[in-house]
Amino acid sequence: MEEAKTEYGNAMGKLVEGKGNLIGSVERLKKMGAKAKKALPDAILKRAEGDFSE
């Protein structure tokens, strides 16, 4: 169970942290006019907010 928590944490880190994170890339695409059928959860957006709020 502990290993699963670690792996989950690593995966989420790649999604929301760092300069080239996936969530930030998606949000930049939305700002450029790309349309999405579904929205990302607010909790994930808030966690990544610091990395793409330029």
VMD Tcl script that builds the backbone (N, CA, C; Angstrom):
set m [mol new atoms 162]
animate dup $m
set s [atomselect $m all]
$s set {name element resname resid chain x y z} {
  {N N MET 1 A 0.823 -1.191 0.000}
  {CA C MET 1 A 0.000 0.000 0.000}
  {C C MET 1 A 0.872 1.261 0.000}
  {N N GLU 2 A 1.935 1.223 0.722}
  {CA C GLU 2 A 2.841 2.375 0.801}
  {C C GLU 2 A 3.486 2.640 -0.562}
  {N N GLU 3 A 3.816 1.579 -1.277}
  {CA C GLU 3 A 4.416 1.732 -2.609}
  {C C GLU 3 A 3.418 2.381 -3.576}
  {N N ALA 4 A 2.157 2.017 -3.465}
  {CA C ALA 4 A 1.123 2.612 -4.317}
  {C C ALA 4 A 0.995 4.108 -4.036}
  {N N LYS 5 A 1.057 4.504 -2.767}
  {CA C LYS 5 A 0.988 5.920 -2.414}
  {C C LYS 5 A 2.168 6.683 -3.001}
  {N N THR 6 A 3.340 6.077 -2.947}
  {CA C THR 6 A 4.537 6.709 -3.484}
  {C C THR 6 A 4.417 6.894 -4.995}
  {N N GLU 7 A 3.982 5.868 -5.674}
  {CA C GLU 7 A 3.835 5.936 -7.129}
  {C C GLU 7 A 2.770 6.964 -7.532}
  {N N TYR 8 A 1.677 7.012 -6.784}
  {CA C TYR 8 A 0.632 8.000 -7.045}
  {C C TYR 8 A 1.197 9.409 -6.881}
  {N N GLY 9 A 1.941 9.620 -5.820}
  {CA C GLY 9 A 2.551 10.923 -5.575}
  {C C GLY 9 A 3.501 11.319 -6.691}
  {N N ASN 10 A 4.280 10.366 -7.171}
  {CA C ASN 10 A 5.200 10.643 -8.274}
  {C C ASN 10 A 4.448 11.015 -9.546}
  {N N ALA 11 A 3.386 10.287 -9.847}
  {CA C ALA 11 A 2.593 10.558 -11.044}
  {C C ALA 11 A 1.930 11.931 -10.963}
  {N N MET 12 A 1.344 12.257 -9.818}
  {CA C MET 12 A 0.700 13.559 -9.651}
  {C C MET 12 A 1.728 14.685 -9.746}
  {N N GLY 13 A 2.912 14.444 -9.227}
  {CA C GLY 13 A 3.975 15.444 -9.308}
  {C C GLY 13 A 4.302 15.791 -10.748}
  {N N LYS 14 A 4.360 14.791 -11.599}
  {CA C LYS 14 A 4.654 15.027 -13.007}
  {C C LYS 14 A 3.520 15.781 -13.692}
  {N N LEU 15 A 2.306 15.578 -13.242}
  {CA C LEU 15 A 1.162 16.268 -13.837}
  {C C LEU 15 A 1.109 17.742 -13.464}
  {N N VAL 16 A 1.437 18.076 -12.224}
  {CA C VAL 16 A 1.178 19.439 -11.742}
  {C C VAL 16 A 2.405 20.250 -11.348}
  {N N GLU 17 A 3.578 19.674 -11.327}
  {CA C GLU 17 A 4.749 20.410 -10.870}
  {C C GLU 17 A 5.790 20.563 -11.971}
  {N N GLY 18 A 6.583 21.605 -11.865}
  {CA C GLY 18 A 7.653 21.829 -12.820}
  {C C GLY 18 A 7.215 22.704 -13.989}
  {N N LYS 19 A 8.193 23.179 -14.720}
  {CA C LYS 19 A 7.940 24.120 -15.802}
  {C C LYS 19 A 7.133 23.501 -16.943}
  {N N GLY 20 A 7.388 22.268 -17.307}
  {CA C GLY 20 A 6.704 21.645 -18.430}
  {C C GLY 20 A 5.606 20.695 -18.029}
  {N N ASN 21 A 4.935 20.966 -16.932}
  {CA C ASN 21 A 3.915 20.027 -16.448}
  {C C ASN 21 A 2.711 19.966 -17.380}
  {N N LEU 22 A 2.036 18.851 -17.370}
  {CA C LEU 22 A 0.913 18.606 -18.265}
  {C C LEU 22 A -0.262 19.539 -17.999}
  {N N ILE 23 A -0.588 19.775 -16.762}
  {CA C ILE 23 A -1.725 20.633 -16.424}
  {C C ILE 23 A -1.471 22.056 -16.910}
  {N N GLY 24 A -0.267 22.543 -16.719}
  {CA C GLY 24 A 0.075 23.880 -17.197}
  {C C GLY 24 A -0.015 23.975 -18.705}
  {N N SER 25 A 0.417 22.937 -19.396}
  {CA C SER 25 A 0.340 22.927 -20.855}
  {C C SER 25 A -1.108 22.975 -21.325}
  {N N VAL 26 A -1.962 22.221 -20.674}
  {CA C VAL 26 A -3.379 22.206 -21.021}
  {C C VAL 26 A -3.993 23.579 -20.803}
  {N N GLU 27 A -3.686 24.208 -19.694}
  {CA C GLU 27 A -4.247 25.519 -19.399}
  {C C GLU 27 A -3.757 26.574 -20.394}
  {N N ARG 28 A -2.498 26.489 -20.811}
  {CA C ARG 28 A -1.989 27.425 -21.810}
  {C C ARG 28 A -2.709 27.234 -23.149}
  {N N LEU 29 A -2.974 25.984 -23.512}
  {CA C LEU 29 A -3.719 25.718 -24.742}
  {C C LEU 29 A -5.127 26.301 -24.671}
  {N N LYS 30 A -5.766 26.178 -23.513}
  {CA C LYS 30 A -7.105 26.751 -23.341}
  {C C LYS 30 A -7.074 28.267 -23.509}
  {N N LYS 31 A -6.043 28.912 -22.966}
  {CA C LYS 31 A -5.924 30.365 -23.075}
  {C C LYS 31 A -5.726 30.797 -24.523}
  {N N MET 32 A -5.136 29.910 -25.345}
  {CA C MET 32 A -4.928 30.222 -26.759}
  {C C MET 32 A -6.168 29.925 -27.589}
  {N N GLY 33 A -7.218 29.392 -26.959}
  {CA C GLY 33 A -8.469 29.199 -27.661}
  {C C GLY 33 A -8.872 27.761 -27.911}
  {N N ALA 34 A -8.094 26.802 -27.457}
  {CA C ALA 34 A -8.463 25.399 -27.644}
  {C C ALA 34 A -9.713 25.091 -26.820}
  {N N LYS 35 A -10.577 24.293 -27.381}
  {CA C LYS 35 A -11.813 23.934 -26.681}
  {C C LYS 35 A -11.668 22.540 -26.083}
  {N N ALA 36 A -12.262 22.349 -24.915}
  {CA C ALA 36 A -12.218 21.054 -24.237}
  {C C ALA 36 A -13.637 20.644 -23.874}
  {N N LYS 37 A -13.904 19.355 -23.998}
  {CA C LYS 37 A -15.232 18.856 -23.643}
  {C C LYS 37 A -15.380 18.680 -22.137}
  {N N LYS 38 A -14.270 18.436 -21.470}
  {CA C LYS 38 A -14.318 18.214 -20.021}
  {C C LYS 38 A -13.350 19.163 -19.327}
  {N N ALA 39 A -13.653 19.469 -18.078}
  {CA C ALA 39 A -12.800 20.351 -17.280}
  {C C ALA 39 A -11.983 19.527 -16.297}
  {N N LEU 40 A -10.829 20.047 -15.952}
  {CA C LEU 40 A -9.983 19.403 -14.948}
  {C C LEU 40 A -10.518 19.724 -13.557}
  {N N PRO 41 A -10.334 18.820 -12.611}
  {CA C PRO 41 A -10.810 19.074 -11.244}
  {C C PRO 41 A -10.144 20.313 -10.635}
  {N N ASP 42 A -10.917 21.081 -9.883}
  {CA C ASP 42 A -10.407 22.310 -9.260}
  {C C ASP 42 A -9.212 22.057 -8.357}
  {N N ALA 43 A -9.212 20.951 -7.640}
  {CA C ALA 43 A -8.108 20.662 -6.718}
  {C C ALA 43 A -6.783 20.530 -7.471}
  {N N ILE 44 A -6.815 19.915 -8.628}
  {CA C ILE 44 A -5.594 19.751 -9.418}
  {C C ILE 44 A -5.168 21.092 -9.999}
  {N N LEU 45 A -6.129 21.869 -10.467}
  {CA C LEU 45 A -5.803 23.188 -11.011}
  {C C LEU 45 A -5.177 24.088 -9.953}
  {N N LYS 46 A -5.719 24.068 -8.759}
  {CA C LYS 46 A -5.171 24.892 -7.673}
  {C C LYS 46 A -3.768 24.440 -7.299}
  {N N ARG 47 A -3.533 23.131 -7.312}
  {CA C ARG 47 A -2.209 22.614 -6.967}
  {C C ARG 47 A -1.172 23.048 -7.999}
  {N N ALA 48 A -1.575 23.104 -9.245}
  {CA C ALA 48 A -0.648 23.474 -10.322}
  {C C ALA 48 A -0.607 24.973 -10.574}
  {N N GLU 49 A -1.475 25.729 -9.969}
  {CA C GLU 49 A -1.653 27.155 -10.231}
  {C C GLU 49 A -0.347 27.944 -10.209}
  {N N GLY 50 A 0.506 27.713 -9.301}
  {CA C GLY 50 A 1.743 28.466 -9.175}
  {C C GLY 50 A 2.669 28.292 -10.359}
  {N N ASP 51 A 2.576 27.162 -11.054}
  {CA C ASP 51 A 3.485 26.893 -12.148}
  {C C ASP 51 A 3.061 27.521 -13.471}
  {N N PHE 52 A 1.773 27.849 -13.659}
  {CA C PHE 52 A 1.341 28.425 -14.929}
  {C C PHE 52 A 0.609 29.738 -14.800}
  {N N SER 53 A 0.711 30.381 -13.675}
  {CA C SER 53 A -0.002 31.647 -13.479}
  {C C SER 53 A 0.855 32.846 -13.889}
  {N N GLU 54 A 1.576 32.724 -14.967}
  {CA C GLU 54 A 2.460 33.790 -15.436}
  {C C GLU 54 A 1.715 34.891 -16.117}
}
mol reanalyze $m
mol bondsrecalc $m
mol representation Tube
mol addrep $m
